[in-house]
């Protein structure tokens, strides 16, 4: 079955929309706690991601986590040549932003979702998609070559989330 337990879905936000209120974000008291909270994000979870050009936090969905080559640096051992990154889809047109692990605590904020809102959305999405599929496992994951959004394409657009069946 496709994954419909994405955390942080807000039906009144569009991808790339700036946070309207600071209360929509969870701000951790320390960078260490912020890092540990952000590190729990899974594929298809939503978060606010800080834009480097204007410093605003924008609504985004985590497309995937990956290991990427580090920039050339003679001080880094060969065994440390990869670093963990998160790639977020930032816009309806598929714009992405990749963040290195060292920036997670500073540039990613979890969504503050009222409990009743998130459970109603999850229930509605599960009901909307009743065709059974096999459970997705880590071995089923693949790197998509293209991430595309077509607004207004489905009757369930306000409930849609990226998945490997799109």
Secondary structure, DSSP 8 states (H G I E B T S, - for coil): ------TT--TT--TT-B-S-GGGEE--SSHHHHHHHHTT--TT-EEEEE-TTT--EEEEEEEEEEEEE----TTS-GGG-EEEEEEEE-STT--EEEEEGGGHHHHEEEE---HHHHHHHHHHHHHH---------GGG----S-----TTSSTTGGG----TT-
